[in-house]
Amino acid sequence: MKPGYFDEKLTLFEMHRALLNKFFCSNIESSEHRDEARFEKLHREYENRALDEVQVYRDVQAMEENRRMEGKAPRVAFPQ
C-alpha cells in the first residue's frame, strides 16, 4: 500500500472525529445554556425570598420608633 493511501484515510478519520466532537460540544453547550438559565431563575427566587438584613434592621427600627411615639418601652436598643 502506498503511504498516500494512509494519509488520505487518516485525514478522513480526523475530519469525522472533528465533526463528531463539534456535534457533542454543540449539544453540551446548548444543555449548559439551559442549565444556566434554570439555575439563574432559581437563584433569583431564593434572593427574593431571603430577608435583606438591612431592610429587617430598618423595619425593626421603624417599629421601635412607633413604640417610642406611643410612649411604650423599647424592646430593642439600637446603637447610636
PyMOL Python script that loads the backbone (N, CA, C, O; Angstrom):
from pymol import cmd

cmd.read_pdbstr("""\
ATOM      1  N   MET A   1       0.836  -1.180   0.000  1.00  0.00           N
ATOM      2  CA  MET A   1       0.000   0.000   0.000  1.00  0.00           C
ATOM      3  C   MET A   1       0.877   1.238   0.000  1.00  0.00           C
ATOM      4  O   MET A   1       1.969   1.270   0.568  1.00  0.00           O
ATOM      5  N   LYS A   2       0.359   2.230  -0.648  1.00  0.00           N
ATOM      6  CA  LYS A   2       1.117   3.471  -0.774  1.00  0.00           C
ATOM      7  C   LYS A   2       0.904   4.333   0.475  1.00  0.00           C
ATOM      8  O   LYS A   2      -0.178   4.326   1.061  1.00  0.00           O
ATOM      9  N   PRO A   3       1.941   5.074   0.878  1.00  0.00           N
ATOM     10  CA  PRO A   3       1.802   5.963   2.057  1.00  0.00           C
ATOM     11  C   PRO A   3       0.694   7.011   1.875  1.00  0.00           C
ATOM     12  O   PRO A   3       0.066   7.418   2.852  1.00  0.00           O
ATOM     13  N   GLY A   4       0.457   7.438   0.664  1.00  0.00           N
ATOM     14  CA  GLY A   4      -0.589   8.422   0.406  1.00  0.00           C
ATOM     15  C   GLY A   4      -1.970   7.898   0.780  1.00  0.00           C
ATOM     16  O   GLY A   4      -2.842   8.669   1.182  1.00  0.00           O
ATOM     17  N   TYR A   5      -2.170   6.586   0.649  1.00  0.00           N
ATOM     18  CA  TYR A   5      -3.449   5.963   0.994  1.00  0.00           C
ATOM     19  C   TYR A   5      -3.724   6.133   2.494  1.00  0.00           C
ATOM     20  O   TYR A   5      -4.833   6.497   2.884  1.00  0.00           O
ATOM     21  N   PHE A   6      -2.710   5.866   3.336  1.00  0.00           N
ATOM     22  CA  PHE A   6      -2.867   6.014   4.778  1.00  0.00           C
ATOM     23  C   PHE A   6      -3.091   7.478   5.161  1.00  0.00           C
ATOM     24  O   PHE A   6      -3.891   7.777   6.048  1.00  0.00           O
ATOM     25  N   ASP A   7      -2.394   8.370   4.502  1.00  0.00           N
ATOM     26  CA  ASP A   7      -2.595   9.799   4.771  1.00  0.00           C
ATOM     27  C   ASP A   7      -4.031  10.217   4.451  1.00  0.00           C
ATOM     28  O   ASP A   7      -4.655  10.966   5.203  1.00  0.00           O
ATOM     29  N   GLU A   8      -4.539   9.722   3.325  1.00  0.00           N
ATOM     30  CA  GLU A   8      -5.913  10.067   2.938  1.00  0.00           C
ATOM     31  C   GLU A   8      -6.903   9.530   3.971  1.00  0.00           C
ATOM     32  O   GLU A   8      -7.814  10.251   4.379  1.00  0.00           O
ATOM     33  N   LYS A   9      -6.738   8.268   4.403  1.00  0.00           N
ATOM     34  CA  LYS A   9      -7.659   7.670   5.372  1.00  0.00           C
ATOM     35  C   LYS A   9      -7.537   8.337   6.742  1.00  0.00           C
ATOM     36  O   LYS A   9      -8.536   8.506   7.441  1.00  0.00           O
ATOM     37  N   LEU A  10      -6.333   8.711   7.124  1.00  0.00           N
ATOM     38  CA  LEU A  10      -6.123   9.415   8.390  1.00  0.00           C
ATOM     39  C   LEU A  10      -6.810  10.778   8.345  1.00  0.00           C
ATOM     40  O   LEU A  10      -7.444  11.191   9.316  1.00  0.00           O
ATOM     41  N   THR A  11      -6.683  11.464   7.230  1.00  0.00           N
ATOM     42  CA  THR A  11      -7.338  12.757   7.059  1.00  0.00           C
ATOM     43  C   THR A  11      -8.852  12.608   7.130  1.00  0.00           C
ATOM     44  O   THR A  11      -9.521  13.411   7.780  1.00  0.00           O
ATOM     45  N   LEU A  12      -9.395  11.600   6.476  1.00  0.00           N
ATOM     46  CA  LEU A  12     -10.830  11.336   6.510  1.00  0.00           C
ATOM     47  C   LEU A  12     -11.288  11.005   7.927  1.00  0.00           C
ATOM     48  O   LEU A  12     -12.330  11.485   8.374  1.00  0.00           O
ATOM     49  N   PHE A  13     -10.507  10.183   8.636  1.00  0.00           N
ATOM     50  CA  PHE A  13     -10.826   9.839  10.015  1.00  0.00           C
ATOM     51  C   PHE A  13     -10.831  11.082  10.900  1.00  0.00           C
ATOM     52  O   PHE A  13     -11.754  11.276  11.691  1.00  0.00           O
ATOM     53  N   GLU A  14      -9.810  11.920  10.772  1.00  0.00           N
ATOM     54  CA  GLU A  14      -9.704  13.136  11.586  1.00  0.00           C
ATOM     55  C   GLU A  14     -10.849  14.102  11.282  1.00  0.00           C
ATOM     56  O   GLU A  14     -11.343  14.786  12.179  1.00  0.00           O
ATOM     57  N   MET A  15     -11.268  14.156  10.021  1.00  0.00           N
ATOM     58  CA  MET A  15     -12.380  15.016   9.652  1.00  0.00           C
ATOM     59  C   MET A  15     -13.656  14.552  10.357  1.00  0.00           C
ATOM     60  O   MET A  15     -14.394  15.373  10.902  1.00  0.00           O
ATOM     61  N   HIS A  16     -13.919  13.253  10.349  1.00  0.00           N
ATOM     62  CA  HIS A  16     -15.103  12.713  11.014  1.00  0.00           C
ATOM     63  C   HIS A  16     -15.012  12.874  12.530  1.00  0.00           C
ATOM     64  O   HIS A  16     -16.012  13.162  13.189  1.00  0.00           O
ATOM     65  N   ARG A  17     -13.828  12.691  13.071  1.00  0.00           N
ATOM     66  CA  ARG A  17     -13.633  12.882  14.516  1.00  0.00           C
ATOM     67  C   ARG A  17     -13.943  14.321  14.894  1.00  0.00           C
ATOM     68  O   ARG A  17     -14.621  14.566  15.892  1.00  0.00           O
ATOM     69  N   ALA A  18     -13.455  15.278  14.108  1.00  0.00           N
ATOM     70  CA  ALA A  18     -13.699  16.688  14.392  1.00  0.00           C
ATOM     71  C   ALA A  18     -15.186  17.029  14.284  1.00  0.00           C
ATOM     72  O   ALA A  18     -15.708  17.799  15.091  1.00  0.00           O
ATOM     73  N   LEU A  19     -15.864  16.459  13.294  1.00  0.00           N
ATOM     74  CA  LEU A  19     -17.301  16.703  13.148  1.00  0.00           C
ATOM     75  C   LEU A  19     -18.092  16.150  14.335  1.00  0.00           C
ATOM     76  O   LEU A  19     -19.013  16.801  14.827  1.00  0.00           O
ATOM     77  N   LEU A  20     -17.733  14.953  14.794  1.00  0.00           N
ATOM     78  CA  LEU A  20     -18.400  14.364  15.960  1.00  0.00           C
ATOM     79  C   LEU A  20     -18.151  15.198  17.216  1.00  0.00           C
ATOM     80  O   LEU A  20     -19.072  15.437  17.998  1.00  0.00           O
ATOM     81  N   ASN A  21     -16.917  15.637  17.407  1.00  0.00           N
ATOM     82  CA  ASN A  21     -16.606  16.480  18.566  1.00  0.00           C
ATOM     83  C   ASN A  21     -17.398  17.779  18.513  1.00  0.00           C
ATOM     84  O   ASN A  21     -17.893  18.254  19.535  1.00  0.00           O
ATOM     85  N   LYS A  22     -17.514  18.347  17.327  1.00  0.00           N
ATOM     86  CA  LYS A  22     -18.284  19.582  17.156  1.00  0.00           C
ATOM     87  C   LYS A  22     -19.738  19.341  17.545  1.00  0.00           C
ATOM     88  O   LYS A  22     -20.340  20.167  18.232  1.00  0.00           O
ATOM     89  N   PHE A  23     -20.304  18.223  17.113  1.00  0.00           N
ATOM     90  CA  PHE A  23     -21.688  17.878  17.448  1.00  0.00           C
ATOM     91  C   PHE A  23     -21.860  17.747  18.958  1.00  0.00           C
ATOM     92  O   PHE A  23     -22.782  18.330  19.529  1.00  0.00           O
ATOM     93  N   PHE A  24     -20.974  16.980  19.611  1.00  0.00           N
ATOM     94  CA  PHE A  24     -21.090  16.772  21.048  1.00  0.00           C
ATOM     95  C   PHE A  24     -20.917  18.083  21.818  1.00  0.00           C
ATOM     96  O   PHE A  24     -21.652  18.348  22.770  1.00  0.00           O
ATOM     97  N   CYS A  25     -19.959  18.890  21.413  1.00  0.00           N
ATOM     98  CA  CYS A  25     -19.729  20.172  22.089  1.00  0.00           C
ATOM     99  C   CYS A  25     -20.928  21.096  21.919  1.00  0.00           C
ATOM    100  O   CYS A  25     -21.323  21.782  22.862  1.00  0.00           O
ATOM    101  N   SER A  26     -21.501  21.116  20.739  1.00  0.00           N
ATOM    102  CA  SER A  26     -22.676  21.952  20.494  1.00  0.00           C
ATOM    103  C   SER A  26     -23.847  21.483  21.340  1.00  0.00           C
ATOM    104  O   SER A  26     -24.582  22.297  21.899  1.00  0.00           O
ATOM    105  N   ASN A  27     -24.021  20.168  21.434  1.00  0.00           N
ATOM    106  CA  ASN A  27     -25.096  19.601  22.238  1.00  0.00           C
ATOM    107  C   ASN A  27     -24.903  19.951  23.713  1.00  0.00           C
ATOM    108  O   ASN A  27     -25.856  20.339  24.387  1.00  0.00           O
ATOM    109  N   ILE A  28     -23.702  19.818  24.204  1.00  0.00           N
ATOM    110  CA  ILE A  28     -23.399  20.143  25.598  1.00  0.00           C
ATOM    111  C   ILE A  28     -23.555  21.641  25.837  1.00  0.00           C
ATOM    112  O   ILE A  28     -24.054  22.052  26.885  1.00  0.00           O
ATOM    113  N   GLU A  29     -23.137  22.450  24.886  1.00  0.00           N
ATOM    114  CA  GLU A  29     -23.244  23.905  25.035  1.00  0.00           C
ATOM    115  C   GLU A  29     -24.703  24.330  25.204  1.00  0.00           C
ATOM    116  O   GLU A  29     -25.018  25.128  26.087  1.00  0.00           O
ATOM    117  N   SER A  30     -25.583  23.807  24.372  1.00  0.00           N
ATOM    118  CA  SER A  30     -26.990  24.191  24.488  1.00  0.00           C
ATOM    119  C   SER A  30     -27.572  23.691  25.807  1.00  0.00           C
ATOM    120  O   SER A  30     -28.402  24.368  26.414  1.00  0.00           O
ATOM    121  N   SER A  31     -27.145  22.519  26.251  1.00  0.00           N
ATOM    122  CA  SER A  31     -27.595  21.995  27.541  1.00  0.00           C
ATOM    123  C   SER A  31     -27.104  22.889  28.682  1.00  0.00           C
ATOM    124  O   SER A  31     -27.843  23.138  29.635  1.00  0.00           O
ATOM    125  N   GLU A  32     -25.879  23.365  28.590  1.00  0.00           N
ATOM    126  CA  GLU A  32     -25.325  24.248  29.614  1.00  0.00           C
ATOM    127  C   GLU A  32     -26.055  25.589  29.639  1.00  0.00           C
ATOM    128  O   GLU A  32     -26.263  26.156  30.711  1.00  0.00           O
ATOM    129  N   HIS A  33     -26.442  26.094  28.492  1.00  0.00           N
ATOM    130  CA  HIS A  33     -27.201  27.347  28.435  1.00  0.00           C
ATOM    131  C   HIS A  33     -28.562  27.171  29.123  1.00  0.00           C
ATOM    132  O   HIS A  33     -29.011  28.056  29.851  1.00  0.00           O
ATOM    133  N   ARG A  34     -29.206  26.038  28.893  1.00  0.00           N
ATOM    134  CA  ARG A  34     -30.483  25.768  29.561  1.00  0.00           C
ATOM    135  C   ARG A  34     -30.298  25.672  31.074  1.00  0.00           C
ATOM    136  O   ARG A  34     -31.092  26.215  31.842  1.00  0.00           O
ATOM    137  N   ASP A  35     -29.243  24.975  31.490  1.00  0.00           N
ATOM    138  CA  ASP A  35     -28.963  24.862  32.923  1.00  0.00           C
ATOM    139  C   ASP A  35     -28.676  26.228  33.537  1.00  0.00           C
ATOM    140  O   ASP A  35     -29.157  26.538  34.627  1.00  0.00           O
ATOM    141  N   GLU A  36     -27.901  27.034  32.842  1.00  0.00           N
ATOM    142  CA  GLU A  36     -27.572  28.365  33.343  1.00  0.00           C
ATOM    143  C   GLU A  36     -28.849  29.178  33.578  1.00  0.00           C
ATOM    144  O   GLU A  36     -29.007  29.804  34.626  1.00  0.00           O
ATOM    145  N   ALA A  37     -29.745  29.166  32.610  1.00  0.00           N
ATOM    146  CA  ALA A  37     -30.995  29.919  32.733  1.00  0.00           C
ATOM    147  C   ALA A  37     -31.849  29.374  33.873  1.00  0.00           C
ATOM    148  O   ALA A  37     -32.445  30.142  34.628  1.00  0.00           O
ATOM    149  N   ARG A  38     -31.908  28.052  33.996  1.00  0.00           N
ATOM    150  CA  ARG A  38     -32.712  27.433  35.056  1.00  0.00           C
ATOM    151  C   ARG A  38     -32.164  27.767  36.441  1.00  0.00           C
ATOM    152  O   ARG A  38     -32.926  28.118  37.341  1.00  0.00           O
ATOM    153  N   PHE A  39     -30.847  27.660  36.618  1.00  0.00           N
ATOM    154  CA  PHE A  39     -30.256  27.943  37.924  1.00  0.00           C
ATOM    155  C   PHE A  39     -30.296  29.436  38.245  1.00  0.00           C
ATOM    156  O   PHE A  39     -30.433  29.816  39.407  1.00  0.00           O
ATOM    157  N   GLU A  40     -30.178  30.270  37.233  1.00  0.00           N
ATOM    158  CA  GLU A  40     -30.290  31.714  37.454  1.00  0.00           C
ATOM    159  C   GLU A  40     -31.693  32.055  37.959  1.00  0.00           C
ATOM    160  O   GLU A  40     -31.845  32.873  38.867  1.00  0.00           O
ATOM    161  N   LYS A  41     -32.704  31.439  37.380  1.00  0.00           N
ATOM    162  CA  LYS A  41     -34.086  31.659  37.814  1.00  0.00           C
ATOM    163  C   LYS A  41     -34.268  31.203  39.264  1.00  0.00           C
ATOM    164  O   LYS A  41     -34.870  31.910  40.072  1.00  0.00           O
ATOM    165  N   LEU A  42     -33.744  30.019  39.588  1.00  0.00           N
ATOM    166  CA  LEU A  42     -33.831  29.520  40.963  1.00  0.00           C
ATOM    167  C   LEU A  42     -33.134  30.463  41.941  1.00  0.00           C
ATOM    168  O   LEU A  42     -33.644  30.732  43.028  1.00  0.00           O
ATOM    169  N   HIS A  43     -31.975  30.956  41.546  1.00  0.00           N
ATOM    170  CA  HIS A  43     -31.214  31.856  42.413  1.00  0.00           C
ATOM    171  C   HIS A  43     -31.989  33.149  42.662  1.00  0.00           C
ATOM    172  O   HIS A  43     -32.013  33.653  43.785  1.00  0.00           O
ATOM    173  N   ARG A  44     -32.620  33.686  41.619  1.00  0.00           N
ATOM    174  CA  ARG A  44     -33.426  34.907  41.790  1.00  0.00           C
ATOM    175  C   ARG A  44     -34.580  34.650  42.756  1.00  0.00           C
ATOM    176  O   ARG A  44     -34.904  35.506  43.579  1.00  0.00           O
ATOM    177  N   GLU A  45     -35.203  33.468  42.660  1.00  0.00           N
ATOM    178  CA  GLU A  45     -36.288  33.126  43.582  1.00  0.00           C
ATOM    179  C   GLU A  45     -35.783  33.065  45.022  1.00  0.00           C
ATOM    180  O   GLU A  45     -36.453  33.557  45.931  1.00  0.00           O
ATOM    181  N   TYR A  46     -34.606  32.466  45.241  1.00  0.00           N
ATOM    182  CA  TYR A  46     -34.037  32.414  46.582  1.00  0.00           C
ATOM    183  C   TYR A  46     -33.726  33.817  47.095  1.00  0.00           C
ATOM    184  O   TYR A  46     -33.979  34.124  48.260  1.00  0.00           O
ATOM    185  N   GLU A  47     -33.182  34.662  46.234  1.00  0.00           N
ATOM    186  CA  GLU A  47     -32.868  36.032  46.644  1.00  0.00           C
ATOM    187  C   GLU A  47     -34.131  36.795  47.020  1.00  0.00           C
ATOM    188  O   GLU A  47     -34.134  37.562  47.983  1.00  0.00           O
ATOM    189  N   ASN A  48     -35.201  36.586  46.264  1.00  0.00           N
ATOM    190  CA  ASN A  48     -36.449  37.288  46.558  1.00  0.00           C
ATOM    191  C   ASN A  48     -37.054  36.829  47.881  1.00  0.00           C
ATOM    192  O   ASN A  48     -37.689  37.619  48.580  1.00  0.00           O
ATOM    193  N   ARG A  49     -36.862  35.565  48.224  1.00  0.00           N
ATOM    194  CA  ARG A  49     -37.416  35.034  49.473  1.00  0.00           C
ATOM    195  C   ARG A  49     -36.547  35.350  50.676  1.00  0.00           C
ATOM    196  O   ARG A  49     -37.039  35.423  51.802  1.00  0.00           O
ATOM    197  N   ALA A  50     -35.248  35.539  50.439  1.00  0.00           N
ATOM    198  CA  ALA A  50     -34.321  35.778  51.545  1.00  0.00           C
ATOM    199  C   ALA A  50     -34.568  37.159  52.138  1.00  0.00           C
ATOM    200  O   ALA A  50     -34.901  38.105  51.423  1.00  0.00           O
ATOM    201  N   LEU A  51     -34.402  37.261  53.444  1.00  0.00           N
ATOM    202  CA  LEU A  51     -34.575  38.541  54.102  1.00  0.00           C
ATOM    203  C   LEU A  51     -33.335  39.398  53.884  1.00  0.00           C
ATOM    204  O   LEU A  51     -32.202  38.951  54.062  1.00  0.00           O
ATOM    205  N   ASP A  52     -33.585  40.623  53.500  1.00  0.00           N
ATOM    206  CA  ASP A  52     -32.493  41.585  53.364  1.00  0.00           C
ATOM    207  C   ASP A  52     -32.199  42.125  54.762  1.00  0.00           C
ATOM    208  O   ASP A  52     -33.058  42.759  55.374  1.00  0.00           O
ATOM    209  N   GLU A  53     -31.003  41.880  55.266  1.00  0.00           N
ATOM    210  CA  GLU A  53     -30.693  42.240  56.648  1.00  0.00           C
ATOM    211  C   GLU A  53     -30.804  43.741  56.901  1.00  0.00           C
ATOM    212  O   GLU A  53     -31.179  44.153  57.999  1.00  0.00           O
ATOM    213  N   VAL A  54     -30.487  44.551  55.918  1.00  0.00           N
ATOM    214  CA  VAL A  54     -30.612  45.997  56.084  1.00  0.00           C
ATOM    215  C   VAL A  54     -32.085  46.382  56.199  1.00  0.00           C
ATOM    216  O   VAL A  54     -32.451  47.212  57.031  1.00  0.00           O
ATOM    217  N   GLN A  55     -32.928  45.776  55.363  1.00  0.00           N
ATOM    218  CA  GLN A  55     -34.357  46.074  55.424  1.00  0.00           C
ATOM    219  C   GLN A  55     -34.961  45.609  56.745  1.00  0.00           C
ATOM    220  O   GLN A  55     -35.810  46.298  57.311  1.00  0.00           O
ATOM    221  N   VAL A  56     -34.538  44.462  57.238  1.00  0.00           N
ATOM    222  CA  VAL A  56     -35.023  43.964  58.527  1.00  0.00           C
ATOM    223  C   VAL A  56     -34.640  44.962  59.625  1.00  0.00           C
ATOM    224  O   VAL A  56     -35.459  45.285  60.486  1.00  0.00           O
ATOM    225  N   TYR A  57     -33.420  45.439  59.592  1.00  0.00           N
ATOM    226  CA  TYR A  57     -32.958  46.429  60.583  1.00  0.00           C
ATOM    227  C   TYR A  57     -33.835  47.672  60.525  1.00  0.00           C
ATOM    228  O   TYR A  57     -34.254  48.190  61.560  1.00  0.00           O
ATOM    229  N   ARG A  58     -34.112  48.151  59.318  1.00  0.00           N
ATOM    230  CA  ARG A  58     -34.943  49.362  59.163  1.00  0.00           C
ATOM    231  C   ARG A  58     -36.376  49.114  59.645  1.00  0.00           C
ATOM    232  O   ARG A  58     -36.977  49.980  60.281  1.00  0.00           O
ATOM    233  N   ASP A  59     -36.916  47.944  59.346  1.00  0.00           N
ATOM    234  CA  ASP A  59     -38.277  47.631  59.785  1.00  0.00           C
ATOM    235  C   ASP A  59     -38.375  47.605  61.310  1.00  0.00           C
ATOM    236  O   ASP A  59     -39.310  48.165  61.881  1.00  0.00           O
ATOM    237  N   VAL A  60     -37.422  46.962  61.964  1.00  0.00           N
ATOM    238  CA  VAL A  60     -37.420  46.894  63.426  1.00  0.00           C
ATOM    239  C   VAL A  60     -37.230  48.291  64.003  1.00  0.00           C
ATOM    240  O   VAL A  60     -37.870  48.653  64.991  1.00  0.00           O
ATOM    241  N   GLN A  61     -36.368  49.058  63.396  1.00  0.00           N
ATOM    242  CA  GLN A  61     -36.140  50.419  63.872  1.00  0.00           C
ATOM    243  C   GLN A  61     -37.425  51.256  63.750  1.00  0.00           C
ATOM    244  O   GLN A  61     -37.735  52.041  64.646  1.00  0.00           O
ATOM    245  N   ALA A  62     -38.164  51.096  62.662  1.00  0.00           N
ATOM    246  CA  ALA A  62     -39.424  51.826  62.479  1.00  0.00           C
ATOM    247  C   ALA A  62     -40.455  51.379  63.519  1.00  0.00           C
ATOM    248  O   ALA A  62     -41.186  52.209  64.060  1.00  0.00           O
ATOM    249  N   MET A  63     -40.517  50.089  63.800  1.00  0.00           N
ATOM    250  CA  MET A  63     -41.453  49.603  64.819  1.00  0.00           C
ATOM    251  C   MET A  63     -41.090  50.166  66.190  1.00  0.00           C
ATOM    252  O   MET A  63     -41.972  50.548  66.959  1.00  0.00           O
ATOM    253  N   GLU A  64     -39.808  50.217  66.494  1.00  0.00           N
ATOM    254  CA  GLU A  64     -39.374  50.774  67.780  1.00  0.00           C
ATOM    255  C   GLU A  64     -39.663  52.267  67.855  1.00  0.00           C
ATOM    256  O   GLU A  64     -39.984  52.776  68.929  1.00  0.00           O
ATOM    257  N   GLU A  65     -39.556  52.965  66.754  1.00  0.00           N
ATOM    258  CA  GLU A  65     -39.893  54.396  66.725  1.00  0.00           C
ATOM    259  C   GLU A  65     -41.385  54.587  66.993  1.00  0.00           C
ATOM    260  O   GLU A  65     -41.771  55.506  67.715  1.00  0.00           O
ATOM    261  N   ASN A  66     -42.234  53.715  66.411  1.00  0.00           N
ATOM    262  CA  ASN A  66     -43.678  53.771  66.679  1.00  0.00           C
ATOM    263  C   ASN A  66     -43.957  53.504  68.158  1.00  0.00           C
ATOM    264  O   ASN A  66     -44.797  54.173  68.760  1.00  0.00           O
ATOM    265  N   ARG A  67     -43.262  52.537  68.742  1.00  0.00           N
ATOM    266  CA  ARG A  67     -43.434  52.245  70.175  1.00  0.00           C
ATOM    267  C   ARG A  67     -43.047  53.455  71.019  1.00  0.00           C
ATOM    268  O   ARG A  67     -43.712  53.771  72.005  1.00  0.00           O
ATOM    269  N   ARG A  68     -41.961  54.134  70.624  1.00  0.00           N
ATOM    270  CA  ARG A  68     -41.499  55.309  71.367  1.00  0.00           C
ATOM    271  C   ARG A  68     -42.543  56.415  71.304  1.00  0.00           C
ATOM    272  O   ARG A  68     -42.824  57.072  72.306  1.00  0.00           O
ATOM    273  N   MET A  69     -43.124  56.619  70.103  1.00  0.00           N
ATOM    274  CA  MET A  69     -44.137  57.666  69.943  1.00  0.00           C
ATOM    275  C   MET A  69     -45.401  57.352  70.746  1.00  0.00           C
ATOM    276  O   MET A  69     -46.099  58.262  71.195  1.00  0.00           O
ATOM    277  N   GLU A  70     -45.688  56.076  70.922  1.00  0.00           N
ATOM    278  CA  GLU A  70     -46.854  55.662  71.713  1.00  0.00           C
ATOM    279  C   GLU A  70     -46.555  55.676  73.211  1.00  0.00           C
ATOM    280  O   GLU A  70     -47.440  55.427  74.029  1.00  0.00           O
ATOM    281  N   GLY A  71     -45.303  55.970  73.565  1.00  0.00           N
ATOM    282  CA  GLY A  71     -44.924  56.029  74.973  1.00  0.00           C
ATOM    283  C   GLY A  71     -44.606  54.674  75.568  1.00  0.00           C
ATOM    284  O   GLY A  71     -44.542  54.531  76.789  1.00  0.00           O
ATOM    285  N   LYS A  72     -44.408  53.686  74.728  1.00  0.00           N
ATOM    286  CA  LYS A  72     -44.096  52.341  75.222  1.00  0.00           C
ATOM    287  C   LYS A  72     -42.592  52.172  75.344  1.00  0.00           C
ATOM    288  O   LYS A  72     -41.812  52.851  74.675  1.00  0.00           O
ATOM    289  N   ALA A  73     -42.208  51.255  76.210  1.00  0.00           N
ATOM    290  CA  ALA A  73     -40.769  50.969  76.401  1.00  0.00           C
ATOM    291  C   ALA A  73     -40.218  50.238  75.176  1.00  0.00           C
ATOM    292  O   ALA A  73     -40.922  49.436  74.563  1.00  0.00           O
ATOM    293  N   PRO A  74     -38.985  50.509  74.826  1.00  0.00           N
ATOM    294  CA  PRO A  74     -38.391  49.827  73.660  1.00  0.00           C
ATOM    295  C   PRO A  74     -38.150  48.351  73.946  1.00  0.00           C
ATOM    296  O   PRO A  74     -37.886  47.958  75.082  1.00  0.00           O
ATOM    297  N   ARG A  75     -38.244  47.558  72.913  1.00  0.00           N
ATOM    298  CA  ARG A  75     -37.937  46.133  73.043  1.00  0.00           C
ATOM    299  C   ARG A  75     -36.521  45.848  72.548  1.00  0.00           C
ATOM    300  O   ARG A  75     -35.892  44.867  72.944  1.00  0.00           O
ATOM    301  N   VAL A  76     -36.035  46.732  71.672  1.00  0.00           N
ATOM    302  CA  VAL A  76     -34.704  46.550  71.092  1.00  0.00           C
ATOM    303  C   VAL A  76     -33.962  47.862  71.219  1.00  0.00           C
ATOM    304  O   VAL A  76     -34.538  48.927  70.996  1.00  0.00           O
ATOM    305  N   ALA A  77     -32.691  47.798  71.574  1.00  0.00           N
ATOM    306  CA  ALA A  77     -31.858  49.009  71.650  1.00  0.00           C
ATOM    307  C   ALA A  77     -30.962  49.062  70.424  1.00  0.00           C
ATOM    308  O   ALA A  77     -30.305  48.079  70.083  1.00  0.00           O
ATOM    309  N   PHE A  78     -30.937  50.219  69.762  1.00  0.00           N
ATOM    310  CA  PHE A  78     -30.098  50.404  68.581  1.00  0.00           C
ATOM    311  C   PHE A  78     -28.880  51.238  68.940  1.00  0.00           C
ATOM    312  O   PHE A  78     -29.014  52.277  69.587  1.00  0.00           O
ATOM    313  N   PRO A  79     -27.702  50.807  68.534  1.00  0.00           N
ATOM    314  CA  PRO A  79     -26.505  51.596  68.837  1.00  0.00           C
ATOM    315  C   PRO A  79     -26.549  52.921  68.054  1.00  0.00           C
ATOM    316  O   PRO A  79     -27.001  52.973  66.910  1.00  0.00           O
ATOM    317  N   GLN A  80     -26.084  53.945  68.686  1.00  0.00           N
ATOM    318  CA  GLN A  80     -26.063  55.274  68.040  1.00  0.00           C
ATOM    319  C   GLN A  80     -24.725  55.598  67.458  1.00  0.00           C
ATOM    320  O   GLN A  80     -24.545  56.672  66.884  1.00  0.00           O
TER     321      GLN A  80
END
""", "prot")
cmd.dss("prot")
cmd.show_as("cartoon", "prot")
cmd.util.cbc("prot")
cmd.orient("prot")
